[in-house]
Amino acid sequence: MRESKKHWENIYETKEINGVSWFQENPSTSLSLIESSSIKKDVEIIDIGCGKSFLIDNLLKNKFSNVSVLDISNNALKEVKKRTSKYTNRGDLFNSNILDFYTDKKFDLWHDRAVFHFLTTEKEIRNYIEISENQIRKGGTLIIGTFSENGPLKCSGLEISRYSVDDLKLLFSESFELVEHLNTDHATPFDTIQNFNFCRFKKLK
C-alpha cells in the first residue's frame, strides 16, 4: 500500500490536470450511465478513485447532493476540495486505498472508472468485491469501467487487468445483476485511444 500511495501522490503532485491519460473535461459516459440509473438527486453517491476528475463537479452542478469521493492521493483530493468548495451539499472526501475503505455510510450509487483494473491479484479483486457488496445498499447501483480485452496492458506505468463484459458480469454475479453495458473508446490528451468496457449493475442483496 505504501508504494502505491507514493506512486499516486507523485503523479498528482507533478503532472498538470490534463497531463494524464485518463483526463476528461466532460465524463460523458459516466454521466450517461448515472442518468440511466434513474436515481434521485439526494441519494448517496461515491466516486471511487476520483483523482482530479470533474465527475463530482458535473453532478453537483446538476443538483445532485451527497456526492462523496475517494482517492488514495491526498494531493488529488485537495484539488477536488478546492474546486468544489462553493457547494455546501458536497459529501465526504475519503483519503484511502480502496482496499482499506470502510465507512458506516451506505451508498445508492458507486462509480468506479479505472480503479478496479489496477487490482491484479485474486485476493485484491475479492477484497474489492466484498467492500462494494458491503457499502452499496440493496437495490443500489454499481457502475464500473475498466480497460477492455482490447485495451492497453498498462496504465500510468503499472500493470493492469483487462476485462470483457462477461468477465465483469461473472466476477460480480454473487450480489449484482448486469443491467447495461457499453464499449467506448477514450481519446487521451496524447492522441492515443484506450478501449473501455463500462457495466452498470443492480445490487440484488
C-alpha positions in Angstrom: 0.0 0.0 0.0 2.8 2.4 0.9 4.4 2.2 -2.5 1.0 2.5 -4.3 0.2 5.7 -2.3 3.7 7.1 -3.1 3.2 6.5 -6.8 -0.2 8.3 -7.0 0.9 11.2 -4.7 3.8 11.8 -7.1 1.5 11.6 -10.2 -0.9 14.2 -8.9 1.8 16.5 -7.4 4.0 16.6 -10.6 1.5 16.4 -13.5 -0.9 19.0 -14.8 -4.6 18.1 -14.5 -4.7 17.4 -18.3 -1.3 15.7 -18.3 -2.6 12.2 -17.5 -4.1 9.8 -20.0 -7.4 9.4 -18.1 -8.3 13.2 -18.2 -11.8 14.0 -19.3 -13.2 17.5 -19.1 -16.6 16.0 -19.8 -17.0 12.5 -18.4 -20.0 11.8 -20.7 -20.1 8.0 -20.5 -20.2 8.0 -16.7 -22.8 10.8 -16.6 -25.0 8.9 -19.1 -24.8 5.7 -17.1 -25.7 7.6 -13.9 -28.6 9.3 -15.6 -29.9 6.0 -16.9 -29.9 4.6 -13.4 -32.8 7.0 -12.6 -31.6 7.8 -9.1 -33.0 10.7 -7.1 -30.9 13.8 -6.7 -30.5 13.4 -2.9 -29.2 9.8 -2.7 -25.7 8.9 -1.5 -23.2 8.7 -4.4 -19.5 7.9 -4.3 -16.8 8.2 -7.0 -14.1 5.6 -6.3 -10.5 6.7 -7.3 -11.7 10.1 -8.3 -8.3 11.6 -8.8 -8.9 15.1 -10.1 -11.9 14.0 -12.1 -14.6 16.5 -13.0 -17.4 14.0 -12.4 -18.2 15.4 -9.0 -18.3 19.0 -10.4 -20.8 17.9 -13.1 -23.0 16.1 -10.6 -23.1 18.9 -8.1 -23.8 21.4 -10.9 -26.7 19.1 -11.9 -28.2 19.4 -8.4 -27.1 16.1 -7.1 -26.3 16.3 -3.4 -24.4 13.9 -1.1 -21.7 13.2 -3.7 -18.6 11.7 -1.9 -15.3 10.9 -3.4 -12.4 8.5 -2.5 -8.8 8.6 -3.6 -5.5 7.2 -2.3 -3.9 10.6 -3.2 -4.3 13.5 -0.8 -2.9 15.8 -3.5 -5.8 14.8 -5.8 -8.4 15.3 -3.0 -7.0 18.8 -2.2 -7.7 19.9 -5.8 -11.2 18.4 -5.8 -12.0 20.1 -2.4 -10.8 23.5 -3.6 -12.7 23.2 -6.9 -16.0 22.2 -5.2 -15.8 24.4 -2.1 -18.7 26.5 -3.2 -21.1 23.6 -3.0 -22.4 23.3 0.6 -24.1 20.0 -0.1 -20.9 18.1 -1.2 -20.5 14.7 0.5 -17.3 13.3 2.2 -13.8 13.2 0.9 -12.2 9.8 1.8 -8.4 9.6 1.6 -7.9 5.9 1.5 -6.8 2.9 -0.5 -10.0 1.3 -1.8 -8.8 -2.0 -0.3 -8.8 -0.4 3.2 -12.1 1.5 2.8 -14.8 1.3 5.3 -17.5 3.8 6.4 -20.8 3.5 8.3 -22.3 5.3 5.3 -24.1 3.2 2.7 -24.2 4.2 -0.9 -27.0 4.2 -3.5 -24.6 4.6 -6.4 -21.0 3.5 -6.6 -18.9 4.8 -9.6 -15.5 3.5 -10.5 -13.8 4.4 -13.7 -10.4 2.7 -13.9 -9.6 1.7 -10.3 -10.7 -1.9 -10.4 -8.4 -2.8 -13.3 -5.4 -1.8 -11.2 -6.1 -4.8 -8.9 -4.1 -7.8 -10.3 -4.2 -10.5 -7.6 -7.2 -12.7 -6.8 -7.0 -11.5 -3.1 -7.2 -7.8 -4.2 -10.1 -8.5 -6.6 -12.1 -10.5 -4.0 -11.4 -7.8 -1.4 -12.8 -5.1 -3.7 -15.9 -7.0 -4.5 -16.6 -7.7 -0.8 -16.1 -4.0 0.0 -18.5 -2.9 -2.7 -21.1 -5.5 -1.6 -20.9 -4.2 2.0 -21.0 -0.5 1.1 -23.8 -0.5 -1.6 -27.4 -0.6 -0.4 -29.7 -3.4 -1.7 -31.2 -2.1 -4.9 -28.3 0.3 -5.4 -26.2 0.8 -8.5 -22.6 -0.2 -9.2 -21.0 1.5 -12.3 -17.6 0.1 -13.2 -15.3 1.0 -16.1 -12.2 -1.0 -16.9 -9.8 -1.4 -19.9 -11.5 -3.9 -22.2 -9.9 -7.1 -23.5 -8.7 -4.9 -26.4 -7.4 -2.1 -24.2 -3.9 -1.3 -23.1 -1.8 -3.6 -20.9 -0.6 -0.8 -18.7 -1.7 2.5 -17.2 0.5 5.1 -15.5 3.4 2.6 -15.9 1.5 -0.1 -13.8 0.3 -3.5 -14.9 -3.5 -3.7 -15.1 -6.1 -6.5 -15.6 -8.2 -6.2 -18.7 -11.9 -7.3 -18.6 -14.6 -8.3 -21.1 -18.2 -7.6 -20.1 -18.7 -11.3 -19.4 -15.6 -11.3 -17.1 -17.1 -8.4 -15.1 -20.6 -10.0 -15.0 -19.2 -13.2 -13.6 -17.0 -11.6 -11.0 -19.9 -9.6 -9.5 -22.6 -12.2 -10.1 -23.0 -13.2 -6.4 -24.6 -9.9 -5.4 -25.2 -7.9 -8.6 -27.2 -8.2 -11.8 -25.9 -6.7 -15.0 -28.3 -4.1 -16.3 -26.4 -2.3 -19.0 -23.0 -2.3 -20.7 -21.1 0.0 -23.0 -17.9 -0.4 -25.0 -16.2 3.0 -25.5 -13.0 4.5 -26.9 -11.4 7.1 -24.7 -9.2 9.6 -26.6 -6.3 10.6 -24.3 -4.7 14.0 -24.3 -1.8 12.4 -26.1 -3.8 11.3 -29.2 -4.0 7.7 -28.3 -7.1 5.5 -27.9 -8.0 3.4 -24.8 -10.8 0.9 -25.2 -13.1 0.6 -22.1 -15.9 -1.7 -21.0 -18.4 0.0 -18.7 -21.0 -2.0 -16.8 -24.0 -0.9 -14.8 -25.1 -3.4 -12.2 -28.0 -3.5 -9.7 -27.4 -4.8 -6.2 -29.6 -7.7 -5.5 -29.0 -8.4 -1.8 
